[in-house]
Structure formats: structure tokens, C-alpha cells
Amino acid sequence: MITAKTKGIYQRGRIWWIRYTGCDGKMRFETTKSTSFKVAEKLLIQKKNDVMEGRNPDKRIKNYAFRELAMHYSDWATRQKSFKSKEGFIRQLVLEFGNCPLKKISTMYIEKWQTERLIVNKPATVNRLLATLKHMFTKALEWEMVTEETAQKIRRVRLLREDNKRLKFLTVEECQRLIGCCTPHLKPIVVVALQTGMRKGEILNLMWEQVDLRHGLILLDTTTKNGERREIPINKTLREMFNKMPHSIESIFVFTDLKTGEPYKEVKKGFKTALKKAGINNFRFHDLRHTFASHLVMAGIDLVTVKELLGHKSLSMTLRYAHLAPEHKVKALEVLDNTLNGISSIQKVYNLEE
């Protein structure tokens, strides 16, 4: 253990001071502003480590504003796959912290901001914003825009507890009713969601070159959330739908907005209208993905296969559907019975019988 007598820690009155040799070989004397020996000991170790690693521990850092950090961080983040969503988070953070000096952003400031955001946002949304903020300060430390002390203040803020138990899915009858209430352009988008479990972004950005009707596969690669390759089988319903959809050699995207010639950026308004007509409440487009997975599990399909179809990185993400399996053991046996008799349960669920 470092002792005050031999390792450069000493007192002036009740306050502890430290002394160490800087990068230029000159002796440095600094107050810890603390009456705690342990605080002084920790600070001295930190300063000596900085010197050993070539960092100047007493370097004066410019008084940067948050807006300046956001500008540098945005330029750096353009290389990331998640930049589109992160760009929105950065923009919201700038509105909140814009001209505030980085050194003035404290733990209490962020926790107060968290509480205020909860009035209009869900915990998950606030957490995404906080995660972006934390990473911005991590980079700020690397770029020598803040001190370790300032970065630590942001790290201390804890993420909020999220309610990840929400698992809303439609019955077969509700699926059919919803599809019947969709407009012509929305209907095939919803059908693909129900038949494949693809995410909304994957569907709206789907290109014809990814639809391999010859081998019966939809090929997802860079369009996936995880940036990993995924192959989704094309069943009878999808094959017939894709074959009927008009597209020329010049067509690039499967779902193109005829007004702009570009893929649909959003279907929120049309989807909300279809839900209202179908009498379905408290339901999001992403829940179509839950519907796909839930019906597979209830039909007795193993979780590993469901994981692969959904493109989950780990099985733990798929286990949220596990509770549906025990309640449908009888149906699982029906899968075997129907399979041995030439008709799979999946065909029945999605009305794919010959």
C-alpha cells in the first residue's frame, strides 16, 4: 500500500496533497481538495498511470460545448450501421444539451433529464438516448475533450428498468381480418411480415434481387439489424404473391411508393387505419413479428429454428416465446399427426393447404 511518507502524499492542514513527476520530468504538486487519504491515494495512482501511458495528467482541456462534441461524434458515427437511428438520438440530445459546457454536465443533471423525459417517452426510448450520450462521452474522453472525472459522472447514471414482458400477438382470425382491412399497397407488406417475421425496415427496403424464387429464399444480408446473413424460406403464399406483383426489369425495390418511385419510408398511418377497421387495439407493426414467432412456437416448432428464422443473435432473445410451448403440447402432437398424413400444421396456420 502507498504511504504518505514514501509515495508523495502529504497533508497541509487537513487537506491531502500529492506530488509526482510529469511527462516533462518536472515535479508536480496538486491538492486533492479532500480530507480522505484514500482519495489522495487513488488520485496519485491515476496521475502516475497517465504519465506512464504518455498522457499529460495536468493538460488543460478546452471548455468544449456539447454541440461541438455532437458535431465530431456525428462525423465519426456515419461509419456505423445504426447511424440512421443514432442520428435522431444525437439530434434530440443537442436540443437538450446544445450549448452546455461538457464539464458542467453532471450526474444529477442527467438523472433530472431522465425523469423529465419519462413524461413523454417510454423507459426504452430514454435508455437508447442515454446509451448514446454515454458513448459520446466515452469518445470525448478518447478525443481529450473531457477529463476522466467528467466522463465518470456520466457513467454513474444508470439505465432505467424496461418492461420487456410485452408480447402481443394476433390470433389466426385476427390476422385474416387485419389483412382484409389493408389497402392494396399495405396488404403485401403485412403478409410478408406475418409469413416471415422480418422487421419493418427489412421489409420496406427489400429488393427484388434478394427474392430468389428459383431456390425459394429471401436473402437478407446487410439489411438485417445485426448485419448478418439470413435466409428465409418462401412458402406457397409468398411465392404466389410475389409472382402476381407487377415489376419491370428496372424495378429495384419490392415495395415502391408510386408517388415518389422510392421505397416506402413509413406505413404507420395506413397500418393504424387498418387496425382500427379490423377492431384491433394496442398493437404495433413490430408485433406482427411476435405473431409470426408465437404461432410457430404454439405449433410445436423448436426454439432454435425460430431463433434462426428471426435472426436473433442468441437463444436468450427467443426464450421470451418459450412459455407458449407448454400450453400447446397437444397441438405439437397434432403437428406430428398432420405431418405423417401429409399436411403440416404450419400450412393450416397460414392457410396454405393445397
RAGIUR-V687147 format. One record per pair of residues at least 24 apart in sequence whose C-alpha atoms are under 6 Angstrom apart, sorted by the first residue. I is the first residue (numbers start at 0). J is the second residue. If there is no record, write none. Layout:
i-><I:I>
j-><J:J>
This chain:
i-><22:63:63:64:64:64:64:65:65:65:65:65:66:66:88:102:105:106:106:122:122:123:126:167:168:168:168:169:176:177:180:181:193:193:196:196:203:205:205:206:206:206:207:207:207:296:297:297:297:298:299>
j-><50:100:101:98:99:100:101:97:98:99:100:101:97:98:128:149:152:152:153:159:161:161:158:286:286:289:290:290:277:277:273:273:287:291:288:291:263:252:253:251:252:253:251:252:253:324:323:324:327:331:331>
